[in-house]
Amino acid sequence: MEGSTALIVVGLVVFVVVLGLVLRGTEAQRLRRAWFRNTPLPRMQAEESLARHVMALKERFPGRTEAWYLRKILAELQRDRR
């Protein structure tokens, strides 16, 4: 009885953690949402601007992950606001 209760508790904890990770999305998705929150542009213009930034960085720094490019873009946005 005690063993099955502990197993159920562990299963619930694992389920909650996995559910939280799925709902949060990937790092790239979170960074994209941060871009849209931090730019004053309308959504369509913000998407176009982000695509241009990513393309320019891909030319300068090929082979990086999408999250790397997005982190760099957000860092530059924050730096330019100072």
GROMACS elastic network, one bead per residue, 0.5 to 0.9 nm:
[ bonds ]
;  ai    aj funct       b0    kb
    1     4     6  0.53022   500
    1     5     6  0.62790   500
    1     6     6  0.87261   500
    2     5     6  0.51202   500
    2     6     6  0.62112   500
    2     7     6  0.85884   500
    3     6     6  0.52009   500
    3     7     6  0.61728   500
    3     8     6  0.86844   500
    4     8     6  0.61440   500
    4     9     6  0.86333   500
    5     8     6  0.50997   500
    5     9     6  0.62509   500
    5    10     6  0.86511   500
    6     9     6  0.50918   500
    6    10     6  0.61579   500
    6    11     6  0.84969   500
    7    10     6  0.51232   500
    7    11     6  0.60285   500
    7    12     6  0.85880   500
    8    12     6  0.61474   500
    8    13     6  0.86484   500
    9    12     6  0.51260   500
    9    13     6  0.62459   500
    9    14     6  0.86680   500
   10    13     6  0.51279   500
   10    14     6  0.62026   500
   10    15     6  0.85584   500
   11    14     6  0.51663   500
   11    15     6  0.60976   500
   11    16     6  0.86662   500
   12    16     6  0.61524   500
   12    17     6  0.86235   500
   13    16     6  0.51983   500
   13    17     6  0.62385   500
   13    18     6  0.86532   500
   14    17     6  0.51762   500
   14    18     6  0.61366   500
   14    19     6  0.84617   500
   15    18     6  0.52251   500
   15    19     6  0.59738   500
   15    20     6  0.84923   500
   16    19     6  0.50473   500
   16    20     6  0.60545   500
   16    21     6  0.86482   500
   17    20     6  0.51061   500
   17    21     6  0.63046   500
   17    22     6  0.87153   500
   18    21     6  0.51234   500
   18    22     6  0.61972   500
   18    23     6  0.86171   500
   19    22     6  0.51311   500
   19    23     6  0.61177   500
   19    24     6  0.85642   500
   20    23     6  0.52082   500
   20    24     6  0.61170   500
   20    25     6  0.87111   500
   21    24     6  0.52019   500
   21    25     6  0.63709   500
   21    26     6  0.80653   500
   22    25     6  0.53447   500
   22    26     6  0.78880   500
   24    27     6  0.84395   500
   24    29     6  0.84310   500
   24    30     6  0.72832   500
   25    28     6  0.80529   500
   25    29     6  0.59427   500
   25    30     6  0.65395   500
   26    29     6  0.51724   500
   26    30     6  0.63555   500
   26    31     6  0.86647   500
   26    67     6  0.89083   500
   27    30     6  0.51135   500
   27    31     6  0.61428   500
   27    32     6  0.86019   500
   27    67     6  0.62656   500
   28    31     6  0.50603   500
   28    32     6  0.61152   500
   28    33     6  0.86411   500
   28    65     6  0.89286   500
   28    66     6  0.63226   500
   28    68     6  0.83913   500
   28    70     6  0.69867   500
   28    71     6  0.86285   500
   29    32     6  0.50946   500
   29    33     6  0.62885   500
   29    34     6  0.86582   500
   29    67     6  0.83945   500
   30    33     6  0.51476   500
   30    34     6  0.62667   500
   30    35     6  0.87712   500
   31    35     6  0.62685   500
   31    36     6  0.88097   500
   31    67     6  0.71394   500
   31    70     6  0.61471   500
   31    71     6  0.68846   500
   31    74     6  0.78967   500
   32    35     6  0.50331   500
   32    36     6  0.64381   500
   32    37     6  0.86995   500
   32    50     6  0.85626   500
   32    67     6  0.88881   500
   32    70     6  0.70439   500
   33    36     6  0.51892   500
   33    37     6  0.62142   500
   33    38     6  0.86539   500
   34    37     6  0.50448   500
   34    38     6  0.60965   500
   34    39     6  0.86296   500
   34    74     6  0.79469   500
   35    38     6  0.51943   500
   35    39     6  0.61001   500
   35    46     6  0.81309   500
   35    50     6  0.79453   500
   35    70     6  0.81862   500
   35    73     6  0.83697   500
   35    74     6  0.65771   500
   35    77     6  0.88003   500
   36    39     6  0.55088   500
   36    40     6  0.79886   500
   36    41     6  0.81180   500
   36    42     6  0.87834   500
   36    43     6  0.71670   500
   36    46     6  0.66360   500
   36    47     6  0.80629   500
   37    40     6  0.78748   500
   38    74     6  0.85858   500
   38    77     6  0.84020   500
   38    78     6  0.89495   500
   39    42     6  0.83679   500
   39    46     6  0.69449   500
   39    77     6  0.85610   500
   40    43     6  0.89262   500
   40    46     6  0.80534   500
   41    44     6  0.79830   500
   41    45     6  0.59213   500
   41    46     6  0.53071   500
   41    49     6  0.89147   500
   42    45     6  0.54711   500
   42    46     6  0.59739   500
   42    47     6  0.86466   500
   43    46     6  0.50106   500
   43    47     6  0.61509   500
   43    48     6  0.86926   500
   44    47     6  0.51916   500
   44    48     6  0.63499   500
   44    49     6  0.86321   500
   45    48     6  0.50653   500
   45    49     6  0.59992   500
   45    50     6  0.84782   500
   46    49     6  0.50310   500
   46    50     6  0.60310   500
   46    51     6  0.85215   500
   47    50     6  0.51513   500
   47    51     6  0.61515   500
   47    52     6  0.86861   500
   48    51     6  0.50965   500
   48    52     6  0.62669   500
   48    53     6  0.86953   500
   49    52     6  0.51463   500
   49    53     6  0.62326   500
   49    54     6  0.86616   500
   50    53     6  0.50620   500
   50    54     6  0.61258   500
   50    55     6  0.85421   500
   50    70     6  0.85246   500
   50    73     6  0.81847   500
   51    54     6  0.51638   500
   51    55     6  0.61006   500
   51    56     6  0.86158   500
   52    55     6  0.51194   500
   52    56     6  0.61531   500
   52    57     6  0.86319   500
   53    56     6  0.52254   500
   53    57     6  0.62412   500
   53    58     6  0.85950   500
   53    69     6  0.84657   500
   53    70     6  0.87887   500
   53    73     6  0.69965   500
   54    57     6  0.51628   500
   54    58     6  0.60470   500
   54    59     6  0.86984   500
   54    66     6  0.81735   500
   54    69     6  0.61340   500
   54    70     6  0.72429   500
   54    73     6  0.77093   500
   55    58     6  0.50535   500
   55    59     6  0.63973   500
   55    60     6  0.88383   500
   56    59     6  0.52759   500
   56    60     6  0.64867   500
   56    61     6  0.86285   500
   57    61     6  0.56794   500
   57    62     6  0.75960   500
   57    69     6  0.66196   500
   57    72     6  0.86582   500
   57    73     6  0.85796   500
   58    61     6  0.51049   500
   58    63     6  0.73629   500
   58    64     6  0.75384   500
   58    69     6  0.75911   500
   59    62     6  0.57881   500
   61    64     6  0.67042   500
   61    69     6  0.86928   500
   64    67     6  0.82454   500
   64    68     6  0.62436   500
   64    69     6  0.70885   500
   65    68     6  0.51435   500
   65    69     6  0.66349   500
   65    70     6  0.88148   500
   66    69     6  0.52651   500
   66    70     6  0.62818   500
   66    71     6  0.86651   500
   67    70     6  0.50322   500
   67    71     6  0.60174   500
   67    72     6  0.85310   500
   68    71     6  0.51676   500
   68    72     6  0.62372   500
   68    73     6  0.86753   500
   69    72     6  0.51491   500
   69    73     6  0.62014   500
   69    74     6  0.86953   500
   70    73     6  0.50253   500
   70    74     6  0.61499   500
   70    75     6  0.84951   500
   71    74     6  0.52052   500
   71    75     6  0.60804   500
   71    76     6  0.86094   500
   72    75     6  0.50422   500
   72    76     6  0.61547   500
   72    77     6  0.85868   500
   73    76     6  0.51392   500
   73    77     6  0.61876   500
   73    78     6  0.87161   500
   74    78     6  0.62094   500
   74    79     6  0.85102   500
   75    78     6  0.51526   500
   75    79     6  0.60526   500
   75    80     6  0.85796   500
   76    80     6  0.60217   500
   76    81     6  0.85763   500
   77    80     6  0.52330   500
   77    81     6  0.63760   500
   78    81     6  0.52045   500
   78    82     6  0.67921   500
   79    82     6  0.55283   500
